[in-house]
Amino acid sequence: MTSSPGRTALVAIAMLLSACSRSVPPPSPDRPQARPPDLTGAAVMVLPAQAGPNNTGAGEPVPGLDREIAYWLGEMVPRATWVFPPAIERAISRNPSLGIRLDALAVQSFHRGVVEIVGDPLFGDLSALGPLVNARFALVPVAADYIEDPAADGRVEVQAALIDTRGGRVIWFGVVAGDRGPEGAQATASAARALASMFAS
């Protein structure tokens, strides 16, 4: 039985739509991924690590991670000007009407899929903070957690986005992981070092 031209065309269109709708696999710390742009001379504010979708605890999702990220970025990427959470908090304290909570940024869209441009309220927060600390870009660890593995030691994983505060465009998104080992300072430091190393080349 031969197909009619119309049926053949419909099948071709369906195949094309199927190919176009295939989702791009999300970045993984175990797969090569795109590196961020060279930040030489750029001013970048680094926001506190946010809890991942499976982390329901209060406070810093991985204790000590923000401090370690600040240390390793300063050590490994000195060519950029980094503005870390304590300086951002001081700017907010001078402008209390902003009402921004750095530990509760609206990053949930990153937990659901690929984000190319951030909307409000996250964009509003970043666009307000950028001029206060003289930073064009924002590095936002949108999810951080110690991930248990029943077959091996766990590790700290960090998902991070580099965002242009003037337009909300996501310039880079990546996922890194630290060394496997027990939960604690060494696992945390190795994850922070892995994140900094993405910007070091």
N, C-alpha and C positions, 0 to 999 in steps of 0.2 A: 504494500500500500504506500503510495507516494504522498508526501506532505505538500500541502498547498503553499504558495509563496507567503500568504499571510501568516500561516502557522509557523513556517520557518522563521519569519521575521520576529514573531512573538517569542519563540524559543531563544533566538539570538539576543533579544533585549533582556529576557529573564536572566540569561547567563551573564550578560554584561553587568546588570544590576547586582547580581550575586557577587561578582568579583569586586565591584566597587564597595559593597557593604561589608567586606571582610574587615574585621577589626585588626588594628595593628597591635601586636603583643606589647604589653607594658614593659618598661625597662626592668631589668633584673640585675642584682649585684653579681649574678653568676654568668651574665652574658655581656659581651662588649656593647657599649652604648656611646652615644654622641657626647663629646666633651663640651664644656661650656666655652664661651668666647674668652679671648684674652682680656683681662680686666686691668691691664697696666694703666695707671693714672686715673682709674675710675673710683668714685666714692660709693661704697656699698654698705647699707645698713643690714646687719645680721639679726634677724628676729629670733626669739627663743624657740626651741624645738616644741612642736605641738604634738599632742597625743594622737596616736593612730586610731583607726576605726575599732580595733579590738581592745583598746586600752581605756578602761573606764575609771581608773584611779585618779585621785586628785594630785595636784602639784606637778613638778617636773616629771615628764614621762620616763626619762632615763636619768637618774640622779647624777649630776656632774657633767652631763653632756654639753650644756651651753658653755661652761667654763673651758672644757676641752676643745670645743670647736673654736672658741676665741683664741686659745693658745696656738693651735695648729695652723689656723689661717694666718695669724701674725708671723709665725715662724716660717711657713712654707710659701706664703704669697705676700711678701712685704711690698711688692710693687703697687698693690691696690691700697686705698684708704678704707679701712674697715671701721664701721661704727657699731659697737656691740651693745647688747641689751641694757647694761647699766646706764650708758649715755642716752639711750632712747628713753628709758624710764625717767631720767632727769628732765628731758625735754617735755615729756608728758606731764610731769609734776608742775612744770611752769605753765602748762596750758590745760588745766583740769577739765575745761569745758569740752575737750575732745572726747572724753569718756572711753578711751581705748584701753582694752585689757590685753596686754601682750601675751598672756598665757591662754587666751581663749579667742584666737583669731578665727575668722570664718573660712576655714580651709577644707570644709567637707566636700566641696566639688572635686578636689584632687583625690579623694578617697573613692570616688565613683567612676572616674574615667579620665580621659585625656583632656587637659584644659589648655586652650591656646590664648585666651584673654580672660582675666579675672574681672568679675563684676562686683557690685556692692554687696555686702558692706566691706569686703576685704580691700577692694580697690580704693574706696573712700578712706580707709584707715592708712593705707600705704601712701596714697597721694597727699594726705595731710602730714604724715610723718616725714616724708622725704625732704621737703623744704626746711623743716625744723632742725634737721641734723645735717643738712647740705649733702644729701645722698640721692643720686639719680636712680640707683638700683636697690633692690631688696632681695636678700637671700633668705628664703623662708623654709626651714625644715618642717614640711607640712605633716610629717608623720615620723615618729621615732618610737621604738620599742625593743625590748629584749625578746627575741623570738626563740621559743623553745623548739627543740627538735628531738623527737623520740628515738631517732636512730643515731644521734651524735650530740656533742655539746651544742648549746645554743649560741646565739650571737646577737649583737645589737645591729639593727637595720635602720637606716635613715633615708627617707624620701625627701628630696629638696627641690625647690623651684627658684630660679633666678627671674625676677620680675622687674619690668620697667615701670617705675612709679608714675611716670607721666602719662602713659597710655594703657597700662594694665596688661601689656603683652607679656606672655611667658616666653622668655628668651631661651631658657634651658630648663629641663627637668631630668633628674637622675635619681638612681637608687644605689646606695652603697651599703656595705656591711663590714663590720669589724671582724677580728679574729674569733674563731670559735673557742669557747671556754666558759667557765662559770660566770654567772652574773656578778658584775663588780667593776672596780676602777679600770682594770686592764682591758676588759671587753669594751668599756665605754670609750677609753682613750683611743683604741685601735679604730673604732668606727669614726670618731672625729678626725683622725689622721687620714682615713680613707676618703672622707668628704673633702678635706683640704687638698688632698693630692689631685683631685679632679681639676682643681683650678691652678695647679702648680706648673703645668707644662706650658 
